[in-house]
Amino acid sequence: MLEDTNAVMEDSNVATNQMESSVNDLGLEVVEDIPQISVSRSVQPIR
């Protein structure tokens, strides 16, 4: 039983790591897009 639960824990850890990595990728894309949008919006009214 202990070996089975350890295997399950390892599988769930791998799954959570994959989720975190995909979320981090999305987060980086969003963070990179936001400054461009804010800069373009703040520059346009000045012109």
CHARMM-style PDB file with segment names, atoms N, HN, CA, C and O in Angstrom:
ATOM      1  N   MET     1       0.823  -1.210   0.000  1.00  0.00      PROA
ATOM      2  CA  MET     1       0.000   0.000   0.000  1.00  0.00      PROA
ATOM      3  C   MET     1       0.861   1.267   0.000  1.00  0.00      PROA
ATOM      4  O   MET     1       0.558   2.227  -0.707  1.00  0.00      PROA
ATOM      5  N   LEU     2       1.920   1.264   0.784  1.00  0.00      PROA
ATOM      6  HN  LEU     2       2.167   0.484   1.358  1.00  0.00      PROA
ATOM      7  CA  LEU     2       2.763   2.461   0.846  1.00  0.00      PROA
ATOM      8  C   LEU     2       3.378   2.749  -0.514  1.00  0.00      PROA
ATOM      9  O   LEU     2       3.458   3.903  -0.934  1.00  0.00      PROA
ATOM     10  N   GLU     3       3.810   1.701  -1.199  1.00  0.00      PROA
ATOM     11  HN  GLU     3       3.745   0.764  -0.858  1.00  0.00      PROA
ATOM     12  CA  GLU     3       4.423   1.924  -2.514  1.00  0.00      PROA
ATOM     13  C   GLU     3       3.403   2.514  -3.484  1.00  0.00      PROA
ATOM     14  O   GLU     3       3.733   3.384  -4.289  1.00  0.00      PROA
ATOM     15  N   ASP     4       2.169   2.039  -3.404  1.00  0.00      PROA
ATOM     16  HN  ASP     4       1.901   1.332  -2.750  1.00  0.00      PROA
ATOM     17  CA  ASP     4       1.142   2.551  -4.304  1.00  0.00      PROA
ATOM     18  C   ASP     4       0.887   4.039  -4.038  1.00  0.00      PROA
ATOM     19  O   ASP     4       0.804   4.833  -4.976  1.00  0.00      PROA
ATOM     20  N   THR     5       0.766   4.411  -2.773  1.00  0.00      PROA
ATOM     21  HN  THR     5       0.835   3.767  -2.011  1.00  0.00      PROA
ATOM     22  CA  THR     5       0.491   5.817  -2.460  1.00  0.00      PROA
ATOM     23  C   THR     5       1.670   6.697  -2.879  1.00  0.00      PROA
ATOM     24  O   THR     5       1.462   7.824  -3.328  1.00  0.00      PROA
ATOM     25  N   ASN     6       2.878   6.213  -2.742  1.00  0.00      PROA
ATOM     26  HN  ASN     6       3.047   5.298  -2.377  1.00  0.00      PROA
ATOM     27  CA  ASN     6       4.044   6.990  -3.168  1.00  0.00      PROA
ATOM     28  C   ASN     6       3.997   7.211  -4.674  1.00  0.00      PROA
ATOM     29  O   ASN     6       4.290   8.307  -5.151  1.00  0.00      PROA
ATOM     30  N   ALA     7       3.633   6.184  -5.419  1.00  0.00      PROA
ATOM     31  HN  ALA     7       3.395   5.293  -5.031  1.00  0.00      PROA
ATOM     32  CA  ALA     7       3.559   6.316  -6.873  1.00  0.00      PROA
ATOM     33  C   ALA     7       2.492   7.340  -7.246  1.00  0.00      PROA
ATOM     34  O   ALA     7       2.692   8.155  -8.147  1.00  0.00      PROA
ATOM     35  N   VAL     8       1.370   7.296  -6.554  1.00  0.00      PROA
ATOM     36  HN  VAL     8       1.207   6.634  -5.822  1.00  0.00      PROA
ATOM     37  CA  VAL     8       0.296   8.255  -6.837  1.00  0.00      PROA
ATOM     38  C   VAL     8       0.762   9.672  -6.518  1.00  0.00      PROA
ATOM     39  O   VAL     8       0.500  10.598  -7.286  1.00  0.00      PROA
ATOM     40  N   MET     9       1.447   9.846  -5.399  1.00  0.00      PROA
ATOM     41  HN  MET     9       1.660   9.094  -4.775  1.00  0.00      PROA
ATOM     42  CA  MET     9       1.942  11.166  -5.030  1.00  0.00      PROA
ATOM     43  C   MET     9       2.905  11.692  -6.093  1.00  0.00      PROA
ATOM     44  O   MET     9       2.851  12.868  -6.452  1.00  0.00      PROA
ATOM     45  N   GLU    10       3.780  10.833  -6.592  1.00  0.00      PROA
ATOM     46  HN  GLU    10       3.824   9.878  -6.300  1.00  0.00      PROA
ATOM     47  CA  GLU    10       4.730  11.270  -7.618  1.00  0.00      PROA
ATOM     48  C   GLU    10       3.984  11.681  -8.885  1.00  0.00      PROA
ATOM     49  O   GLU    10       4.331  12.680  -9.516  1.00  0.00      PROA
ATOM     50  N   ASP    11       2.966  10.918  -9.256  1.00  0.00      PROA
ATOM     51  HN  ASP    11       2.684  10.107  -8.744  1.00  0.00      PROA
ATOM     52  CA  ASP    11       2.198  11.257 -10.450  1.00  0.00      PROA
ATOM     53  C   ASP    11       1.514  12.612 -10.272  1.00  0.00      PROA
ATOM     54  O   ASP    11       1.524  13.436 -11.187  1.00  0.00      PROA
ATOM     55  N   SER    12       0.926  12.845  -9.109  1.00  0.00      PROA
ATOM     56  HN  SER    12       0.918  12.176  -8.366  1.00  0.00      PROA
ATOM     57  CA  SER    12       0.228  14.106  -8.883  1.00  0.00      PROA
ATOM     58  C   SER    12       1.231  15.265  -8.865  1.00  0.00      PROA
ATOM     59  O   SER    12       0.918  16.359  -9.335  1.00  0.00      PROA
ATOM     60  N   ASN    13       2.421  15.033  -8.332  1.00  0.00      PROA
ATOM     61  HN  ASN    13       2.676  14.145  -7.951  1.00  0.00      PROA
ATOM     62  CA  ASN    13       3.445  16.084  -8.328  1.00  0.00      PROA
ATOM     63  C   ASN    13       3.832  16.445  -9.756  1.00  0.00      PROA
ATOM     64  O   ASN    13       3.999  17.621 -10.078  1.00  0.00      PROA
ATOM     65  N   VAL    14       3.972  15.449 -10.601  1.00  0.00      PROA
ATOM     66  HN  VAL    14       3.837  14.494 -10.339  1.00  0.00      PROA
ATOM     67  CA  VAL    14       4.318  15.719 -12.003  1.00  0.00      PROA
ATOM     68  C   VAL    14       3.202  16.519 -12.661  1.00  0.00      PROA
ATOM     69  O   VAL    14       3.462  17.449 -13.424  1.00  0.00      PROA
ATOM     70  N   ALA    15       1.963  16.154 -12.363  1.00  0.00      PROA
ATOM     71  HN  ALA    15       1.751  15.399 -11.743  1.00  0.00      PROA
ATOM     72  CA  ALA    15       0.827  16.853 -12.965  1.00  0.00      PROA
ATOM     73  C   ALA    15       0.802  18.308 -12.505  1.00  0.00      PROA
ATOM     74  O   ALA    15       0.581  19.207 -13.316  1.00  0.00      PROA
ATOM     75  N   THR    16       1.028  18.549 -11.212  1.00  0.00      PROA
ATOM     76  HN  THR    16       1.207  17.818 -10.554  1.00  0.00      PROA
ATOM     77  CA  THR    16       1.002  19.922 -10.708  1.00  0.00      PROA
ATOM     78  C   THR    16       2.166  20.720 -11.291  1.00  0.00      PROA
ATOM     79  O   THR    16       2.017  21.907 -11.579  1.00  0.00      PROA
ATOM     80  N   ASN    17       3.305  20.089 -11.464  1.00  0.00      PROA
ATOM     81  HN  ASN    17       3.426  19.125 -11.230  1.00  0.00      PROA
ATOM     82  CA  ASN    17       4.449  20.792 -12.053  1.00  0.00      PROA
ATOM     83  C   ASN    17       4.122  21.201 -13.485  1.00  0.00      PROA
ATOM     84  O   ASN    17       4.466  22.306 -13.906  1.00  0.00      PROA
ATOM     85  N   GLN    18       3.466  20.326 -14.233  1.00  0.00      PROA
ATOM     86  HN  GLN    18       3.187  19.428 -13.891  1.00  0.00      PROA
ATOM     87  CA  GLN    18       3.095  20.668 -15.607  1.00  0.00      PROA
ATOM     88  C   GLN    18       2.106  21.827 -15.600  1.00  0.00      PROA
ATOM     89  O   GLN    18       2.210  22.737 -16.423  1.00  0.00      PROA
ATOM     90  N   MET    19       1.148  21.800 -14.674  1.00  0.00      PROA
ATOM     91  HN  MET    19       1.064  21.061 -14.006  1.00  0.00      PROA
ATOM     92  CA  MET    19       0.181  22.888 -14.585  1.00  0.00      PROA
ATOM     93  C   MET    19       0.881  24.200 -14.248  1.00  0.00      PROA
ATOM     94  O   MET    19       0.596  25.230 -14.858  1.00  0.00      PROA
ATOM     95  N   GLU    20       1.792  24.168 -13.283  1.00  0.00      PROA
ATOM     96  HN  GLU    20       2.023  23.331 -12.787  1.00  0.00      PROA
ATOM     97  CA  GLU    20       2.498  25.385 -12.879  1.00  0.00      PROA
ATOM     98  C   GLU    20       3.330  25.934 -14.031  1.00  0.00      PROA
ATOM     99  O   GLU    20       3.374  27.146 -14.240  1.00  0.00      PROA
ATOM    100  N   SER    21       3.987  25.060 -14.776  1.00  0.00      PROA
ATOM    101  HN  SER    21       3.952  24.076 -14.607  1.00  0.00      PROA
ATOM    102  CA  SER    21       4.821  25.534 -15.878  1.00  0.00      PROA
ATOM    103  C   SER    21       3.948  26.167 -16.955  1.00  0.00      PROA
ATOM    104  O   SER    21       4.320  27.195 -17.520  1.00  0.00      PROA
ATOM    105  N   SER    22       2.789  25.571 -17.252  1.00  0.00      PROA
ATOM    106  HN  SER    22       2.487  24.735 -16.794  1.00  0.00      PROA
ATOM    107  CA  SER    22       1.914  26.142 -18.272  1.00  0.00      PROA
ATOM    108  C   SER    22       1.347  27.474 -17.785  1.00  0.00      PROA
ATOM    109  O   SER    22       1.217  28.414 -18.570  1.00  0.00      PROA
ATOM    110  N   VAL    23       1.013  27.562 -16.508  1.00  0.00      PROA
ATOM    111  HN  VAL    23       1.118  26.799 -15.871  1.00  0.00      PROA
ATOM    112  CA  VAL    23       0.500  28.822 -15.956  1.00  0.00      PROA
ATOM    113  C   VAL    23       1.593  29.883 -15.999  1.00  0.00      PROA
ATOM    114  O   VAL    23       1.320  31.042 -16.309  1.00  0.00      PROA
ATOM    115  N   ASN    24       2.818  29.499 -15.692  1.00  0.00      PROA
ATOM    116  HN  ASN    24       3.040  28.558 -15.439  1.00  0.00      PROA
ATOM    117  CA  ASN    24       3.925  30.457 -15.726  1.00  0.00      PROA
ATOM    118  C   ASN    24       4.119  30.972 -17.150  1.00  0.00      PROA
ATOM    119  O   ASN    24       4.362  32.162 -17.347  1.00  0.00      PROA
ATOM    120  N   ASP    25       4.014  30.090 -18.144  1.00  0.00      PROA
ATOM    121  HN  ASP    25       3.816  29.123 -17.984  1.00  0.00      PROA
ATOM    122  CA  ASP    25       4.170  30.527 -19.530  1.00  0.00      PROA
ATOM    123  C   ASP    25       3.087  31.546 -19.873  1.00  0.00      PROA
ATOM    124  O   ASP    25       3.377  32.584 -20.468  1.00  0.00      PROA
ATOM    125  N   LEU    26       1.849  31.255 -19.502  1.00  0.00      PROA
ATOM    126  HN  LEU    26       1.614  30.412 -19.019  1.00  0.00      PROA
ATOM    127  CA  LEU    26       0.761  32.190 -19.784  1.00  0.00      PROA
ATOM    128  C   LEU    26       1.000  33.502 -19.047  1.00  0.00      PROA
ATOM    129  O   LEU    26       0.791  34.578 -19.606  1.00  0.00      PROA
ATOM    130  N   GLY    27       1.436  33.416 -17.800  1.00  0.00      PROA
ATOM    131  HN  GLY    27       1.607  32.541 -17.345  1.00  0.00      PROA
ATOM    132  CA  GLY    27       1.674  34.619 -17.013  1.00  0.00      PROA
ATOM    133  C   GLY    27       2.723  35.503 -17.657  1.00  0.00      PROA
ATOM    134  O   GLY    27       2.569  36.723 -17.693  1.00  0.00      PROA
ATOM    135  N   LEU    28       3.792  34.899 -18.166  1.00  0.00      PROA
ATOM    136  HN  LEU    28       3.917  33.908 -18.137  1.00  0.00      PROA
ATOM    137  CA  LEU    28       4.848  35.689 -18.800  1.00  0.00      PROA
ATOM    138  C   LEU    28       4.301  36.382 -20.040  1.00  0.00      PROA
ATOM    139  O   LEU    28       4.613  37.548 -20.284  1.00  0.00      PROA
ATOM    140  N   GLU    29       3.483  35.676 -20.832  1.00  0.00      PROA
ATOM    141  HN  GLU    29       3.229  34.730 -20.633  1.00  0.00      PROA
ATOM    142  CA  GLU    29       2.937  36.286 -22.042  1.00  0.00      PROA
ATOM    143  C   GLU    29       2.047  37.472 -21.680  1.00  0.00      PROA
ATOM    144  O   GLU    29       2.115  38.521 -22.320  1.00  0.00      PROA
ATOM    145  N   VAL    30       1.216  37.306 -20.659  1.00  0.00      PROA
ATOM    146  HN  VAL    30       1.160  36.453 -20.139  1.00  0.00      PROA
ATOM    147  CA  VAL    30       0.311  38.387 -20.262  1.00  0.00      PROA
ATOM    148  C   VAL    30       1.104  39.577 -19.746  1.00  0.00      PROA
ATOM    149  O   VAL    30       0.815  40.720 -20.100  1.00  0.00      PROA
ATOM    150  N   VAL    31       2.104  39.314 -18.911  1.00  0.00      PROA
ATOM    151  HN  VAL    31       2.339  38.386 -18.623  1.00  0.00      PROA
ATOM    152  CA  VAL    31       2.900  40.397 -18.331  1.00  0.00      PROA
ATOM    153  C   VAL    31       3.656  41.141 -19.422  1.00  0.00      PROA
ATOM    154  O   VAL    31       3.833  42.356 -19.334  1.00  0.00      PROA
ATOM    155  N   GLU    32       4.103  40.425 -20.447  1.00  0.00      PROA
ATOM    156  HN  GLU    32       3.959  39.438 -20.518  1.00  0.00      PROA
ATOM    157  CA  GLU    32       4.834  41.091 -21.529  1.00  0.00      PROA
ATOM    158  C   GLU    32       3.891  41.958 -22.360  1.00  0.00      PROA
ATOM    159  O   GLU    32       4.301  43.001 -22.869  1.00  0.00      PROA
ATOM    160  N   ASP    33       2.630  41.538 -22.505  1.00  0.00      PROA
ATOM    161  HN  ASP    33       2.297  40.690 -22.092  1.00  0.00      PROA
ATOM    162  CA  ASP    33       1.686  42.299 -23.323  1.00  0.00      PROA
ATOM    163  C   ASP    33       1.216  43.560 -22.603  1.00  0.00      PROA
ATOM    164  O   ASP    33       1.012  44.591 -23.244  1.00  0.00      PROA
ATOM    165  N   ILE    34       1.042  43.497 -21.295  1.00  0.00      PROA
ATOM    166  HN  ILE    34       1.208  42.659 -20.774  1.00  0.00      PROA
ATOM    167  CA  ILE    34       0.450  44.622 -20.551  1.00  0.00      PROA
ATOM    168  C   ILE    34       1.297  45.900 -20.666  1.00  0.00      PROA
ATOM    169  O   ILE    34       0.730  46.955 -20.951  1.00  0.00      PROA
ATOM    170  N   PRO    35       2.623  45.862 -20.459  1.00  0.00      PROA
ATOM    171  CA  PRO    35       3.397  47.104 -20.562  1.00  0.00      PROA
ATOM    172  C   PRO    35       3.279  47.749 -21.946  1.00  0.00      PROA
ATOM    173  O   PRO    35       3.226  48.975 -22.049  1.00  0.00      PROA
ATOM    174  N   GLN    36       3.238  46.954 -22.992  1.00  0.00      PROA
ATOM    175  HN  GLN    36       3.281  45.958 -22.909  1.00  0.00      PROA
ATOM    176  CA  GLN    36       3.114  47.507 -24.341  1.00  0.00      PROA
ATOM    177  C   GLN    36       1.790  48.253 -24.472  1.00  0.00      PROA
ATOM    178  O   GLN    36       1.738  49.344 -25.039  1.00  0.00      PROA
ATOM    179  N   ILE    37       0.715  47.654 -23.942  1.00  0.00      PROA
ATOM    180  HN  ILE    37       0.757  46.768 -23.481  1.00  0.00      PROA
ATOM    181  CA  ILE    37      -0.605  48.284 -24.038  1.00  0.00      PROA
ATOM    182  C   ILE    37      -0.622  49.585 -23.234  1.00  0.00      PROA
ATOM    183  O   ILE    37      -1.096  50.610 -23.722  1.00  0.00      PROA
ATOM    184  N   SER    38      -0.106  49.544 -22.006  1.00  0.00      PROA
ATOM    185  HN  SER    38       0.279  48.711 -21.610  1.00  0.00      PROA
ATOM    186  CA  SER    38      -0.143  50.728 -21.148  1.00  0.00      PROA
ATOM    187  C   SER    38       0.723  51.833 -21.749  1.00  0.00      PROA
ATOM    188  O   SER    38       0.346  53.003 -21.696  1.00  0.00      PROA
ATOM    189  N   VAL    39       1.861  51.488 -22.310  1.00  0.00      PROA
ATOM    190  HN  VAL    39       2.168  50.537 -22.352  1.00  0.00      PROA
ATOM    191  CA  VAL    39       2.742  52.500 -22.906  1.00  0.00      PROA
ATOM    192  C   VAL    39       2.065  53.122 -24.119  1.00  0.00      PROA
ATOM    193  O   VAL    39       2.081  54.344 -24.270  1.00  0.00      PROA
ATOM    194  N   SER    40       1.474  52.311 -24.983  1.00  0.00      PROA
ATOM    195  HN  SER    40       1.462  51.319 -24.861  1.00  0.00      PROA
ATOM    196  CA  SER    40       0.840  52.851 -26.184  1.00  0.00      PROA
ATOM    197  C   SER    40      -0.339  53.742 -25.795  1.00  0.00      PROA
ATOM    198  O   SER    40      -0.584  54.756 -26.450  1.00  0.00      PROA
ATOM    199  N   ARG    41      -1.065  53.386 -24.751  1.00  0.00      PROA
ATOM    200  HN  ARG    41      -0.866  52.563 -24.219  1.00  0.00      PROA
ATOM    201  CA  ARG    41      -2.212  54.193 -24.334  1.00  0.00      PROA
ATOM    202  C   ARG    41      -1.749  55.521 -23.740  1.00  0.00      PROA
ATOM    203  O   ARG    41      -2.378  56.555 -23.963  1.00  0.00      PROA
ATOM    204  N   SER    42      -0.644  55.494 -22.979  1.00  0.00      PROA
ATOM    205  HN  SER    42      -0.133  54.654 -22.797  1.00  0.00      PROA
ATOM    206  CA  SER    42      -0.193  56.726 -22.335  1.00  0.00      PROA
ATOM    207  C   SER    42       0.492  57.642 -23.351  1.00  0.00      PROA
ATOM    208  O   SER    42       0.517  58.857 -23.155  1.00  0.00      PROA
ATOM    209  N   VAL    43       1.041  57.095 -24.413  1.00  0.00      PROA
ATOM    210  HN  VAL    43       1.022  56.108 -24.572  1.00  0.00      PROA
ATOM    211  CA  VAL    43       1.748  57.917 -25.406  1.00  0.00      PROA
ATOM    212  C   VAL    43       0.754  58.588 -26.352  1.00  0.00      PROA
ATOM    213  O   VAL    43       0.968  59.732 -26.753  1.00  0.00      PROA
ATOM    214  N   GLN    44      -0.316  57.908 -26.712  1.00  0.00      PROA
ATOM    215  HN  GLN    44      -0.490  56.978 -26.386  1.00  0.00      PROA
ATOM    216  CA  GLN    44      -1.257  58.459 -27.692  1.00  0.00      PROA
ATOM    217  C   GLN    44      -1.893  59.776 -27.242  1.00  0.00      PROA
ATOM    218  O   GLN    44      -1.917  60.719 -28.033  1.00  0.00      PROA
ATOM    219  N   PRO    45      -2.408  59.889 -26.017  1.00  0.00      PROA
ATOM    220  CA  PRO    45      -3.022  61.167 -25.611  1.00  0.00      PROA
ATOM    221  C   PRO    45      -2.032  62.327 -25.639  1.00  0.00      PROA
ATOM    222  O   PRO    45      -2.423  63.456 -25.934  1.00  0.00      PROA
ATOM    223  N   ILE    46      -0.759  62.073 -25.338  1.00  0.00      PROA
ATOM    224  HN  ILE    46      -0.441  61.155 -25.098  1.00  0.00      PROA
ATOM    225  CA  ILE    46       0.243  63.140 -25.341  1.00  0.00      PROA
ATOM    226  C   ILE    46       0.409  63.680 -26.761  1.00  0.00      PROA
ATOM    227  O   ILE    46       0.531  64.889 -26.960  1.00  0.00      PROA
ATOM    228  N   ARG    47       0.412  62.803 -27.719  1.00  0.00      PROA
ATOM    229  HN  ARG    47       0.313  61.821 -27.557  1.00  0.00      PROA
ATOM    230  CA  ARG    47       0.551  63.256 -29.110  1.00  0.00      PROA
ATOM    231  C   ARG    47      -0.744  63.928 -29.546  1.00  0.00      PROA
ATOM    232  OT1 ARG    47      -0.850  64.386 -30.684  1.00  0.00      PROA
TER     233      ARG     47
END
